[in-house]
Amino acid sequence: MTIDTYFKTTFNADFQKLTFRRVALRSRNNSGALQPGLIFGGRHWRNMRQDLSAVPKENRELFLWCLFLLSLTDQTIFAHFGHIYPQWSRVTNLPKFACFGCCNRIQNPFHILERPVHDPAGGRLLRLPIARSRIPEAVSTYLRMLESSSPAHLENLAINDFANATIADPDFHFGHGMLARAFREEFAVQLGFASRCEPAAAPEAAA
């Protein structure tokens, strides 16, 4: 099954199996007023095992990709396009990936890719070779999601404007694992921004 097919047919039913809490949310940089909302995950996705135990094993890889892509979309709109976020939120009613307790702060969506790969507690649910091979598909699915959502949910927000905001956000550069780097690189390639998603290598000293 493709990421796109899973997202359209099965993801929402699997997502509703997670445990959600209602809190007053902060953005990742603590800007803006607190906003009430549903959250899941916990700090650095400490609830990963509990959350994923509710998702059928055969769906988990696709679920993780869709969860990451949707969280990245939602959080970019939340942080950079506040004027259209209320409309987006009313339509999607999407719970946030966030920590619990004192901070109630939105968490970086790249944790959704990084932790299942590296944390033995997660059973290494994303196997690097397989997950790496999915990245071109994941990025193209992500761009189609944005294009299909724009007229109905985003007031015709231009994809390039959205991409520029995503790439300019310091949190987009979080994570140094293979999947995080490869996703950023492919995102840049498919949008023609190849020089902007990873820091340039330091120049070599002259001989």
Residue frames as a rotation matrix with the C-alpha (Angstrom) as fourth column:
MET 1
0.580 0.815 0.000 0.00
0.815 -0.580 0.000 0.00
0.000 0.000 -1.000 0.00
THR 2
-0.236 -0.647 0.725 1.24
0.569 -0.697 -0.437 3.50
0.788 0.310 0.532 -0.74
ILE 3
-0.847 -0.097 -0.523 1.46
0.493 -0.512 -0.703 6.29
-0.199 -0.854 0.481 1.83
ASP 4
-0.840 0.536 -0.084 -1.18
-0.528 -0.773 0.351 8.23
0.123 0.339 0.933 -0.10
THR 5
-0.216 0.786 -0.579 -3.63
-0.152 0.558 0.815 5.31
0.964 0.265 -0.001 -0.20
TYR 6
-0.373 0.028 -0.927 -3.17
0.828 0.461 -0.319 4.58
0.418 -0.887 -0.195 3.49
PHE 7
-0.968 -0.031 -0.251 -3.65
0.153 -0.863 -0.481 8.25
-0.201 -0.504 0.840 4.36
LYS 8
-0.656 0.741 -0.144 -6.91
-0.677 -0.493 0.547 8.46
0.335 0.456 0.824 2.41
THR 9
0.017 0.720 -0.694 -8.39
-0.306 0.665 0.682 5.13
0.952 0.201 0.231 3.53
THR 10
0.382 0.050 -0.923 -7.06
0.563 0.779 0.276 4.06
0.733 -0.625 0.269 6.92
PHE 11
-0.595 -0.797 0.107 -4.95
0.376 -0.393 -0.839 6.67
0.711 -0.459 0.533 8.71
ASN 12
-0.350 0.476 0.807 -7.78
-0.646 -0.747 0.160 8.55
0.679 -0.465 0.569 10.42
ALA 13
0.717 0.645 -0.264 -9.23
-0.291 0.621 0.728 5.38
0.634 -0.445 0.633 11.94
ASP 14
0.245 -0.717 -0.652 -5.80
0.751 0.566 -0.341 4.38
0.614 -0.406 0.677 13.28
PHE 15
-0.620 -0.517 0.590 -5.08
0.114 -0.804 -0.584 7.90
0.776 -0.295 0.557 14.53
GLN 16
0.122 0.775 0.620 -8.28
-0.660 -0.402 0.634 7.98
0.741 -0.487 0.463 16.58
LYS 17
0.662 0.075 -0.745 -6.97
0.326 0.867 0.377 4.97
0.675 -0.493 0.550 18.56
LEU 18
-0.463 -0.886 0.039 -4.29
0.399 -0.247 -0.883 7.11
0.792 -0.393 0.468 20.23
THR 19
0.174 0.445 -0.879 -4.77
0.984 -0.114 0.138 8.56
-0.039 -0.888 -0.457 23.72
PHE 20
-0.214 -0.174 0.961 -5.42
0.422 -0.904 -0.069 12.32
0.881 0.390 0.267 23.69
ARG 21
-0.223 0.142 -0.964 -5.45
0.930 -0.265 -0.254 14.93
-0.292 -0.954 -0.073 26.46
ARG 22
0.517 0.432 0.739 -7.04
0.612 -0.790 0.034 18.39
0.599 0.435 -0.673 26.47
VAL 23
-0.032 -0.625 -0.780 -4.67
0.902 -0.354 0.247 21.19
-0.431 -0.695 0.575 27.54
ALA 24
0.922 0.102 -0.374 -3.76
-0.036 -0.939 -0.343 24.84
-0.386 0.330 -0.861 26.88
LEU 25
0.558 -0.686 0.466 -1.01
0.821 0.538 -0.191 24.72
-0.120 0.490 0.864 24.26
ARG 26
0.422 -0.557 -0.715 2.14
-0.282 -0.830 0.480 26.74
-0.862 -0.001 -0.507 23.67
SER 27
0.909 -0.270 -0.319 3.99
-0.291 0.138 -0.947 26.97
0.300 0.953 0.047 20.37
ARG 28
0.593 -0.737 -0.325 7.50
0.736 0.660 -0.154 25.48
0.328 -0.147 0.933 20.28
ASN 29
-0.452 -0.809 0.375 9.07
0.573 -0.585 -0.574 28.94
0.684 -0.044 0.728 20.72
ASN 30
-0.396 0.382 -0.835 6.50
0.870 -0.134 -0.475 30.00
-0.293 -0.914 -0.280 23.36
SER 31
-0.994 0.071 -0.078 5.20
-0.093 -0.939 0.331 32.80
-0.050 0.337 0.940 21.13
GLY 32
-0.473 0.880 -0.040 1.56
-0.287 -0.111 0.952 33.76
0.833 0.462 0.305 21.01
ALA 33
-0.116 0.555 0.824 -1.29
-0.991 -0.118 -0.060 33.15
0.064 -0.823 0.564 23.41
LEU 34
-0.850 -0.044 0.526 -2.07
-0.195 0.952 -0.235 29.79
-0.490 -0.303 -0.818 24.90
GLN 35
-0.297 0.761 -0.577 -4.61
-0.898 -0.018 0.439 27.91
0.324 0.649 0.689 22.82
PRO 36
0.023 0.358 0.934 -6.83
-0.664 0.704 -0.253 25.09
-0.748 -0.614 0.254 24.07
GLY 37
0.201 0.069 -0.977 -6.50
-0.913 0.376 -0.161 21.82
0.356 0.924 0.139 22.22
LEU 38
0.951 0.090 0.295 -6.04
-0.179 0.940 0.292 18.07
-0.251 -0.330 0.910 22.24
ILE 39
0.128 -0.962 -0.243 -2.52
-0.985 -0.095 -0.142 16.64
0.113 0.257 -0.960 22.40
PHE 40
1.000 0.006 -0.006 -0.80
-0.005 0.991 0.133 13.28
0.006 -0.133 0.991 22.20
GLY 41
0.562 -0.817 -0.132 2.74
0.057 0.197 -0.979 11.95
0.825 0.542 0.157 22.45
GLY 42
0.891 -0.326 -0.315 4.54
0.328 -0.016 0.945 13.42
-0.313 -0.945 0.093 25.46
ARG 43
0.564 -0.744 -0.357 8.01
-0.671 -0.665 0.326 14.96
-0.481 0.056 -0.875 25.61
HIS 44
-0.470 -0.785 -0.403 10.21
-0.861 0.309 0.404 13.47
-0.193 0.537 -0.821 22.88
TRP 45
0.168 0.715 -0.679 7.29
-0.745 0.543 0.387 11.07
0.645 0.441 0.623 22.32
ARG 46
-0.739 -0.450 0.502 7.72
-0.674 0.483 -0.559 9.25
0.010 -0.751 -0.660 25.60
ASN 47
-0.019 0.825 0.565 4.29
-0.528 0.471 -0.707 7.65
-0.849 -0.311 0.426 25.04
MET 48
-0.336 -0.159 -0.928 5.40
-0.941 0.102 0.323 6.10
0.043 0.982 -0.184 21.76
ARG 49
-0.985 -0.084 -0.148 4.98
-0.085 0.996 -0.001 2.48
0.147 0.011 -0.989 22.83
GLN 50
-0.524 0.851 -0.023 1.50
0.275 0.143 -0.951 3.11
-0.806 -0.505 -0.309 24.23
ASP 51
0.006 0.536 -0.844 0.40
-0.675 -0.620 -0.399 5.09
-0.737 0.573 0.358 21.19
LEU 52
-0.379 -0.244 -0.893 1.70
-0.908 0.283 0.308 2.63
0.177 0.928 -0.329 18.62
SER 53
-0.949 0.059 0.309 0.39
-0.054 0.937 -0.344 -0.42
-0.310 -0.344 -0.886 20.47
ALA 54
-0.090 0.995 -0.033 -3.10
-0.063 -0.039 -0.997 0.68
-0.994 -0.088 0.067 19.41
VAL 55
0.252 0.101 -0.963 -2.15
-0.915 -0.299 -0.271 0.73
-0.315 0.949 0.017 15.72
PRO 56
0.945 0.099 0.313 -2.16
-0.017 0.967 -0.255 -2.62
-0.328 0.235 0.915 13.85
LYS 57
0.184 -0.979 0.088 1.41
0.133 0.113 0.985 -3.79
-0.974 -0.169 0.151 13.38
GLU 58
-0.117 -0.227 0.967 1.06
0.931 0.314 0.187 -4.05
-0.346 0.922 0.174 9.61
ASN 59
0.668 0.459 0.586 0.04
0.648 -0.746 -0.154 -0.36
0.366 0.482 -0.796 9.45
ARG 60
0.641 -0.285 -0.713 2.68
0.549 -0.478 0.685 1.15
-0.537 -0.830 -0.150 11.72
GLU 61
-0.479 -0.869 0.128 5.28
0.727 -0.310 0.612 2.20
-0.492 0.386 0.780 9.16
LEU 62
-0.408 0.411 0.815 2.68
0.666 -0.477 0.573 3.96
0.625 0.777 -0.079 7.00
PHE 63
0.666 0.673 -0.320 1.05
0.690 -0.393 0.608 5.40
0.283 -0.626 -0.726 10.11
LEU 64
0.182 -0.690 -0.701 4.34
0.699 -0.411 0.585 6.96
-0.692 -0.596 0.408 11.22
TRP 65
-0.746 -0.453 0.488 4.90
0.665 -0.464 0.585 8.59
-0.039 0.761 0.647 7.85
CYS 66
-0.045 0.820 0.570 1.38
0.599 -0.435 0.673 10.05
0.800 0.371 -0.472 7.75
LEU 67
0.684 0.269 -0.677 1.60
0.728 -0.311 0.611 11.21
-0.046 -0.911 -0.409 11.36
PHE 68
-0.268 -0.879 -0.394 4.88
0.712 -0.457 0.534 12.98
-0.649 -0.137 0.748 10.65
LEU 69
-0.737 -0.039 0.674 3.63
0.607 -0.476 0.636 14.65
0.296 0.878 0.375 7.45
LEU 70
0.277 0.928 0.251 0.39
0.607 -0.371 0.703 15.83
0.745 -0.042 -0.666 9.00
SER 71
0.577 -0.130 -0.807 2.12
0.742 -0.330 0.584 17.10
-0.342 -0.935 -0.094 12.15
LEU 72
-0.556 -0.831 -0.019 4.69
0.712 -0.488 0.505 18.97
-0.429 0.267 0.863 10.06
THR 73
-0.454 0.487 0.746 1.91
0.567 -0.489 0.663 20.63
0.688 0.724 -0.054 8.05
ASP 74
0.572 0.791 -0.216 -0.15
0.641 -0.267 0.720 21.54
0.512 -0.550 -0.660 11.09
GLN 75
0.386 -0.473 -0.792 2.77
0.764 -0.317 0.562 22.92
-0.516 -0.822 0.239 13.07
THR 76
-0.709 -0.604 0.364 4.07
0.702 -0.551 0.451 25.02
-0.072 0.575 0.815 10.17
ILE 77
-0.111 0.761 0.639 0.64
0.452 -0.534 0.714 26.63
0.885 0.368 -0.285 9.80
PHE 78
0.688 0.378 -0.620 0.38
0.700 -0.120 0.704 27.08
0.192 -0.918 -0.347 13.59
ALA 79
0.083 -0.790 -0.607 3.79
0.780 -0.328 0.533 28.80
-0.621 -0.518 0.589 13.78
HIS 80
-0.779 -0.624 -0.054 3.89
0.409 -0.572 0.711 30.83
-0.475 0.532 0.701 10.56
PHE 81
-0.786 0.560 0.261 0.38
0.054 -0.358 0.932 31.35
0.615 0.747 0.251 9.18
GLY 82
-0.872 0.383 -0.305 -1.63
0.368 0.101 -0.924 32.25
-0.323 -0.918 -0.230 12.25
HIS 83
-0.615 0.661 -0.431 -4.15
-0.668 -0.726 -0.160 34.25
-0.419 0.189 0.888 10.23
ILE 84
-0.074 0.618 -0.783 -5.42
-0.808 0.422 0.410 31.08
0.584 0.663 0.468 8.55
TYR 85
-0.915 -0.352 -0.199 -4.83
-0.191 0.810 -0.554 28.65
0.357 -0.469 -0.808 11.40
PRO 86
-0.556 0.757 0.344 -8.34
-0.491 0.036 -0.871 29.03
-0.671 -0.653 0.351 12.90
GLN 87
0.328 0.684 -0.652 -9.88
-0.938 0.152 -0.312 28.01
-0.114 0.714 0.691 9.57
TRP 88
-0.269 -0.536 -0.801 -7.46
-0.578 0.754 -0.310 25.09
0.770 0.380 -0.513 9.18
SER 89
-0.960 -0.154 0.233 -8.11
-0.278 0.456 -0.845 23.99
0.024 -0.876 -0.481 12.77
ARG 90
-0.177 0.972 0.157 -11.89
-0.763 -0.035 -0.645 24.11
-0.622 -0.234 0.748 12.38
VAL 91
0.418 0.339 -0.842 -11.73
-0.868 0.423 -0.261 21.91
0.268 0.840 0.471 9.30
THR 92
-0.131 -0.599 -0.790 -9.11
-0.332 0.777 -0.535 19.41
0.934 0.192 -0.301 10.50
ASN 93
0.722 0.386 0.574 -9.67
-0.634 0.036 0.773 19.45
0.278 -0.922 0.270 14.29
LEU 94
0.433 -0.647 -0.628 -6.22
0.084 0.722 -0.686 17.90
0.898 0.244 0.367 14.55
PRO 95
0.968 -0.200 -0.154 -4.71
0.164 0.035 0.986 16.99
-0.192 -0.979 0.067 17.95
LYS 96
0.615 -0.788 0.024 -1.15
-0.679 -0.545 -0.491 18.27
0.401 0.286 -0.871 18.42
PHE 97
0.469 -0.643 -0.605 2.06
0.587 0.739 -0.330 16.32
0.660 -0.201 0.724 18.98
ALA 98
0.238 -0.255 0.937 3.09
-0.486 -0.867 -0.113 17.88
0.841 -0.428 -0.331 22.31
CYS 99
-0.744 -0.498 -0.444 4.50
0.182 0.489 -0.853 17.27
0.642 -0.716 -0.273 25.77
PHE 100
0.376 0.885 -0.276 2.31
0.477 0.071 0.876 16.91
0.795 -0.461 -0.395 28.85
GLY 101
0.124 -0.286 -0.950 2.47
0.992 0.026 0.122 18.56
-0.010 -0.958 0.287 32.26
CYS 102
0.108 -0.107 -0.988 3.98
0.504 -0.851 0.148 21.95
-0.857 -0.514 -0.038 33.04
CYS 103
-0.747 -0.553 -0.369 5.14
0.026 -0.580 0.814 22.92
-0.664 0.598 0.448 29.56
ASN 104
0.305 0.883 0.356 2.29
0.415 0.213 -0.884 21.75
-0.857 0.418 -0.302 27.29
ARG 105
-0.018 -0.450 -0.893 4.60
-0.632 -0.687 0.358 22.72
-0.774 0.571 -0.272 24.45
ILE 106
0.918 0.316 -0.238 4.32
-0.368 0.460 -0.808 21.49
-0.146 0.830 0.539 20.89
GLN 107
0.243 -0.841 0.484 7.06
0.002 0.499 0.866 18.97
-0.970 -0.210 0.123 20.08
ASN 108
-0.298 -0.448 -0.843 9.18
-0.835 -0.305 0.458 18.87
-0.463 0.840 -0.283 16.96
PRO 109
0.714 0.696 -0.074 7.58
-0.642 0.609 -0.466 16.51
-0.279 0.380 0.882 14.41
PHE 110
0.155 -0.717 -0.680 10.98
-0.708 0.399 -0.582 15.05
0.689 0.572 -0.446 13.50
HIS 111
-0.513 -0.227 0.828 10.79
-0.795 0.490 -0.358 13.10
-0.324 -0.842 -0.432 16.78
ILE 112
0.519 0.806 0.283 8.12
-0.591 0.578 -0.562 11.03
-0.617 0.125 0.777 15.00
LEU 113
0.782 -0.321 -0.534 10.76
-0.367 0.455 -0.811 9.86
0.503 0.831 0.238 12.51
GLU 114
-0.110 -0.984 0.140 13.79
-0.715 -0.020 -0.699 9.74
0.690 -0.177 -0.701 14.79
ARG 115
-0.189 -0.035 0.981 12.56
-0.945 0.278 -0.173 7.88
-0.267 -0.960 -0.085 17.85
PRO 116
0.781 0.535 0.322 11.06
-0.455 0.841 -0.294 4.78
-0.428 0.083 0.900 16.18
VAL 117
0.682 -0.608 -0.407 14.36
-0.237 0.343 -0.909 4.26
0.692 0.716 0.090 14.34
HIS 118
-0.208 -0.964 0.169 16.75
-0.372 -0.082 -0.925 4.68
0.905 -0.255 -0.341 17.24
ASP 119
-0.238 0.154 0.959 14.85
-0.971 -0.053 -0.233 3.71
0.015 -0.987 0.163 20.40
PRO 120
-0.900 -0.128 -0.417 14.95
-0.166 0.984 0.056 -0.05
0.403 0.120 -0.907 21.16
ALA 121
-0.732 0.676 0.086 11.81
0.006 0.133 -0.991 0.45
-0.681 -0.725 -0.101 23.27
GLY 122
0.054 0.776 -0.628 9.96
-0.773 -0.365 -0.518 1.12
-0.632 0.514 0.580 20.05
GLY 123
0.384 0.037 0.923 11.12
0.262 0.954 -0.147 -2.11
-0.885 0.298 0.357 18.49
ARG 124
-0.661 -0.635 -0.400 12.85
-0.130 -0.427 0.895 0.02
-0.739 0.644 0.200 15.85
LEU 125
0.165 0.917 0.362 9.57
0.331 0.294 -0.897 0.26
-0.929 0.268 -0.255 14.01
LEU 126
0.906 0.004 -0.422 11.10
-0.379 -0.431 -0.819 2.17
-0.186 0.902 -0.389 11.13
ARG 127
0.419 -0.785 0.456 13.85
0.609 0.616 0.501 0.08
-0.674 0.068 0.736 9.53
LEU 128
-0.014 -0.473 -0.881 16.33
-0.179 -0.866 0.467 2.45
-0.984 0.164 -0.073 7.95
PRO 129
-0.905 -0.395 0.159 16.73
0.095 0.176 0.980 0.81
-0.415 0.902 -0.122 4.51
ILE 130
-0.345 0.862 0.371 12.97
0.936 0.290 0.199 0.47
0.064 0.416 -0.907 4.01
ALA 131
0.458 0.542 -0.705 12.14
0.642 -0.750 -0.160 3.87
-0.616 -0.379 -0.691 5.47
ARG 132
-0.349 -0.677 -0.648 14.89
-0.064 -0.672 0.737 5.54
-0.935 0.299 0.191 3.45
SER 133
-0.894 0.016 0.448 13.46
0.432 0.299 0.851 4.07
-0.121 0.954 -0.274 0.25
ARG 134
0.044 0.999 0.010 10.06
0.996 -0.043 -0.080 5.63
-0.079 0.014 -0.997 1.10
ILE 135
-0.302 -0.177 -0.937 11.35
0.486 -0.874 0.008 9.19
-0.820 -0.453 0.350 1.33
PRO 136
-0.998 -0.010 -0.058 10.77
-0.044 -0.541 0.840 10.29
-0.040 0.841 0.540 -2.31
GLU 137
-0.397 0.914 -0.086 7.23
0.574 0.320 0.754 8.91
0.717 0.250 -0.651 -2.02
ALA 138
-0.019 0.378 -0.926 6.74
0.973 -0.206 -0.104 10.62
-0.230 -0.903 -0.364 1.35
VAL 139
-0.677 -0.292 -0.676 7.82
0.210 -0.956 0.204 14.02
-0.706 -0.004 0.709 0.02
SER 140
-0.930 0.366 0.035 5.69
-0.048 -0.214 0.976 13.76
0.365 0.906 0.216 -3.12
THR 141
-0.174 0.887 -0.427 2.72
0.837 0.362 0.410 12.70
0.518 -0.286 -0.806 -0.97
TYR 142
-0.249 -0.009 -0.968 3.35
0.778 -0.597 -0.195 15.67
-0.576 -0.802 0.155 1.31
LEU 143
-0.920 -0.146 -0.364 3.34
-0.072 -0.850 0.522 18.11
-0.386 0.506 0.772 -1.60
ARG 144
-0.663 0.748 -0.010 0.13
0.225 0.213 0.951 16.60
0.714 0.628 -0.310 -2.99
MET 145
-0.118 0.601 -0.791 -1.45
0.991 0.118 -0.058 16.93
0.059 -0.791 -0.609 0.46
LEU 146
-0.531 -0.154 -0.833 -0.61
0.380 -0.922 -0.071 20.63
-0.758 -0.355 0.548 0.50
GLU 147
-0.982 0.135 -0.130 -1.88
-0.177 -0.444 0.878 21.19
0.060 0.886 0.460 -3.03
SER 148
-0.449 0.867 -0.216 -5.17
0.477 0.437 0.763 19.39
0.756 0.239 -0.610 -2.39
SER 149
-0.093 0.395 -0.914 -5.68
0.983 -0.110 -0.148 21.14
-0.159 -0.912 -0.378 0.97
SER 150
-0.865 -0.451 -0.218 -4.89
0.446 -0.892 0.076 24.64
-0.229 -0.031 0.973 -0.21
PRO 151
-0.696 0.607 0.382 -8.15
-0.042 -0.566 0.823 25.65
0.717 0.557 0.419 -1.95
ALA 152
0.234 0.907 -0.349 -10.43
0.322 0.266 0.908 24.25
0.917 -0.325 -0.230 0.75
HIS 153
0.642 0.020 -0.766 -8.44
0.751 0.183 0.634 24.75
0.153 -0.983 0.103 3.96
LEU 154
-0.092 -0.869 -0.486 -5.59
0.864 -0.312 0.394 27.20
-0.495 -0.384 0.780 3.41
GLU 155
0.658 0.436 -0.614 -7.17
0.135 -0.870 -0.473 30.11
-0.741 0.228 -0.631 1.50
ASN 156
0.933 -0.257 0.251 -5.07
0.280 0.079 -0.957 29.31
0.226 0.963 0.146 -1.55
LEU 157
0.600 -0.800 -0.001 -1.79
-0.421 -0.317 0.850 29.58
-0.680 -0.509 -0.527 0.32
ALA 158
0.629 -0.423 -0.653 0.94
-0.674 0.121 -0.728 29.21
0.387 0.898 -0.209 -2.29
ILE 159
0.920 -0.299 -0.254 3.00
0.355 0.910 0.214 26.05
0.167 -0.287 0.943 -1.96
ASN 160
0.053 -0.965 0.258 6.23
0.544 -0.188 -0.817 28.03
0.837 0.184 0.515 -2.37
ASP 161
0.046 0.022 0.999 5.23
-0.621 -0.782 0.046 30.35
0.782 -0.622 -0.022 0.49
PHE 162
0.904 0.326 0.277 4.56
-0.421 0.567 0.708 27.34
0.074 -0.756 0.650 2.67
ALA 163
0.698 -0.697 -0.166 7.84
0.620 0.704 -0.347 25.69
0.358 0.139 0.923 1.64
ASN 164
-0.051 -0.727 0.685 9.79
0.073 -0.687 -0.723 28.89
0.996 0.013 0.088 2.31
ALA 165
0.343 0.254 0.904 8.33
-0.825 -0.379 0.420 29.12
0.450 -0.890 0.080 5.81
THR 166
0.999 0.033 -0.035 9.06
-0.016 0.915 0.402 25.45
0.045 -0.401 0.915 6.46
ILE 167
0.422 -0.907 0.008 12.69
0.689 0.315 -0.653 25.70
0.590 0.281 0.757 5.36
ALA 168
-0.094 -0.457 0.884 13.26
-0.183 -0.865 -0.467 28.98
0.979 -0.205 -0.003 7.24
ASP 169
0.773 0.448 0.449 12.00
-0.516 0.034 0.856 27.50
0.368 -0.894 0.257 10.51
PRO 170
-0.238 -0.940 0.246 14.98
-0.934 0.152 -0.323 26.46
0.266 -0.307 -0.914 12.70
ASP 171
-0.031 0.277 0.960 12.97
-0.652 0.723 -0.230 23.49
-0.758 -0.633 0.158 13.94
PHE 172
0.901 0.309 -0.304 12.89
-0.426 0.505 -0.751 22.08
-0.079 0.806 0.587 10.40
HIS 173
0.254 -0.906 -0.340 16.63
-0.537 0.160 -0.828 21.52
0.804 0.393 -0.446 10.79
PHE 174
0.209 -0.093 0.973 16.24
-0.930 0.289 0.228 19.53
-0.303 -0.953 -0.026 14.00
GLY 175
0.730 0.133 0.670 17.65
-0.156 0.987 -0.025 16.03
-0.665 -0.087 0.742 14.03
HIS 176
0.000 -0.834 -0.552 20.80
-0.955 -0.165 0.248 14.65
-0.298 0.527 -0.796 12.50
GLY 177
-0.107 0.027 0.994 19.63
-0.053 0.998 -0.033 11.10
-0.993 -0.056 -0.105 11.87
MET 178
-0.884 -0.341 0.319 19.65
0.245 0.245 0.938 9.64
-0.398 0.908 -0.133 8.40
LEU 179
-0.188 0.891 0.412 15.90
0.982 0.176 0.067 9.93
-0.013 0.418 -0.908 7.87
ALA 180
0.514 0.365 -0.776 15.72
0.465 -0.879 -0.105 13.56
-0.720 -0.307 -0.622 8.98
ARG 181
-0.340 -0.733 -0.590 18.60
-0.215 -0.550 0.807 14.56
-0.916 0.401 0.029 6.71
ALA 182
-0.874 -0.011 0.486 17.31
0.424 0.472 0.773 12.54
-0.238 0.882 -0.407 3.78
PHE 183
0.154 0.985 0.076 13.80
0.953 -0.128 -0.274 13.99
-0.260 0.115 -0.959 4.10
ARG 184
0.404 -0.040 -0.914 15.14
0.087 -0.993 0.082 17.55
-0.911 -0.113 -0.397 4.11
GLU 185
-0.654 -0.733 -0.186 17.34
-0.162 -0.105 0.981 16.85
-0.739 0.672 -0.051 1.11
GLU 186
-0.684 0.455 0.570 14.50
0.725 0.508 0.465 15.27
-0.078 0.732 -0.677 -0.90
PHE 187
0.372 0.816 -0.442 12.12
0.751 -0.545 -0.374 18.07
-0.546 -0.192 -0.815 0.10
ALA 188
0.054 -0.455 -0.889 14.62
-0.221 -0.874 0.433 20.58
-0.974 0.173 -0.148 -1.29
VAL 189
-0.872 -0.436 0.222 15.20
0.078 0.324 0.943 18.61
-0.483 0.839 -0.249 -4.48
GLN 190
-0.369 0.801 0.472 11.51
0.923 0.374 0.087 18.22
-0.107 0.468 -0.877 -5.31
LEU 191
0.657 0.617 -0.434 10.94
0.590 -0.778 -0.214 21.94
-0.470 -0.115 -0.875 -4.73
GLY 192
0.487 -0.552 0.677 14.13
0.613 -0.335 -0.715 23.10
0.622 0.763 0.175 -6.43
PHE 193
0.811 -0.196 0.551 15.57
-0.472 -0.777 0.418 24.50
0.346 -0.599 -0.722 -3.19
ALA 194
0.721 -0.429 -0.544 18.51
0.406 0.898 -0.170 22.12
0.562 -0.098 0.822 -3.02
SER 195
-0.284 -0.936 0.207 20.98
0.339 -0.300 -0.891 24.60
0.897 -0.183 0.403 -1.56
ARG 196
-0.260 0.263 0.929 18.75
-0.569 -0.819 0.073 25.67
0.780 -0.510 0.363 1.33
CYS 197
0.698 0.713 -0.061 17.85
-0.389 0.449 0.804 22.65
0.601 -0.538 0.591 3.46
GLU 198
0.735 -0.529 -0.424 21.20
0.678 0.568 0.467 21.59
-0.006 -0.631 0.776 4.87
PRO 199
0.718 -0.530 -0.451 24.08
-0.253 -0.803 0.539 23.80
-0.648 -0.273 -0.711 6.05
ALA 200
0.810 -0.500 -0.306 26.84
-0.309 0.080 -0.948 24.14
0.498 0.863 -0.090 3.49
ALA 201
0.659 -0.662 -0.357 30.06
0.750 0.616 0.243 22.31
0.059 -0.428 0.902 4.23
ALA 202
0.678 -0.504 -0.535 32.91
-0.085 -0.777 0.624 24.45
-0.730 -0.377 -0.570 5.55
PRO 203
0.861 -0.397 -0.317 35.42
-0.376 -0.078 -0.923 25.34
0.342 0.914 -0.217 2.82
GLU 204
0.698 -0.685 -0.210 38.66
0.716 0.673 0.187 23.43
0.014 -0.281 0.960 2.89
ALA 205
0.576 -0.585 -0.571 41.76
-0.057 -0.725 0.686 25.33
-0.816 -0.362 -0.451 3.93
ALA 206
0.847 -0.322 -0.423 44.01
-0.496 -0.194 -0.846 26.38
0.190 0.927 -0.324 1.11
ALA 207
0.771 -0.615 -0.166 47.01
0.622 0.783 -0.011 24.16
0.137 -0.095 0.986 0.59
